[in-house]
């Protein structure tokens, strides 16, 4: 597995959030703002107002930002880092502990609120801390 540099994607996500009047700053509160942005993206995607390719680019940028916020707010101290697994950036501690935030953001865009990124964030932190039931 190879290392992954999230910085350029995160910079893109921060600029994207500004278009929605949001200021991302690598804090857990950003995830609530991300939910609002993704609800708007879900609506335009559902109405065929953006292409699947555009939605995928948004999912990559916001998904990597989501993962970076998770790392900076807990996962890094629990042993997680970015890597590339099967051509997709993911957060990994070991082969039994991987998280795929891009896939989650994509599902949020496609399915709407039922695929909450806030829930993904909260559960991911709980798993990393060993608080989530096995």
N, C-alpha and C positions, 0 to 999 in steps of 0.2 A: 504494500500500500504506500501511496505517496503523500507527502505533505501538501497542504493547500493554503494559499494566501487569500484570506477573506477580505482584506482591506479595500481593494478596488470595488468590490461588490457592495460592501457596506457604505462606501462613499456614495455610490449610486443610489442606494436605498435612502440615505439621508436626504439627498437632493430630491428624490421622488416624493418623500414625505412632505417636503416643503411645498410642493405643488398642492397639497391638501391642507396647508396651514398647520402642519405638525412639525415639531422640532425633536428629532431623535437624538438621544444623548447616551446610549448604551445603558439605560436604566430599565428596570423591570416595568416601570410605568409605560414605557414605549409600546409594550405589547398590547395594551388597551387601545392606544392610538392606532396601532397596526390593524387591530380588529375592525375599527371604523373604516379605515382605508380599504381593507379587503372586502368589507360589505359593499362598498361602492363599486369596487372592481367586479365583485360577483354579480351585481345588478347589471352593469354594462355588458359583462360577458354573457349573462343569461339572455340579454336582449340582442345578442349578436352585434353589439356596437364596437367590440374590439375582436381582433382575430385570436385564434388559439396561440399563434406564435407570439403575439404581444403579451398575452396572459402568461405564457411560459417564461418570458423574459422577466416579467414582474415577479413571478413565483421564485425564480432563481435569486434575484436581488434581495427581495424581502425575506426569503427563506434563509439565505446566508446571514442576513442581519439578525434574524431571529436566533439562529444558532450562535452567533457571536455574543449576543446579549446573554444567552444562557451560559456560555463559557465564562464571560466576565463576571457574572453574578453568582456563580456557584460551581459550574461543571469543571472549570479549569482546576480549582482546588481539590476536586474529587478525582482528578486524573484523566479527564477527557481532553481531547484535542481534535483539530480538524484533520481529516485525511480524505482520500478519494477511494471509494469502494464501488466497483462495477461502474466506473465512469461518473459517479455522482458524489459530490462533496457530502461528507457526513461527519457527525461527532462520534468519536470512538474512545472507549476506555480500554476495551479488549474485544476479542471476537464475539463475546456474549453480551456486550453492552455497546450498542450502536443506536444513534438517533439520526433521523433523516428529516431535518426541518424544511428542506425544499419541497419534498413530497407532501408534507403537511400543508404548506402554504398553497401548493397546487390544488390539493383536495378542498381547501377552504374557498378558493376561487370558484371551483367547479360546483361544490355541494352547498356552499353557504354556511350559515351559523352552526350547523350540526358538526362541522369539522373545525371547531374553535382552536385558534393558535394559542389563546390564553390557557386553555386546558392542556394543550401539548406542553407549553412552557411549565405550568405548575406541576404536571405529572413528571416531566423530565427532571425537574429539580428534586422532586420527592424520590424518584428512582435513584438519582445520583447520591442523595443523602442516605439512602437505605430505608426510607420511610414508607415506600410503596410496597404493599403486600405482594409476595411472590406467588 
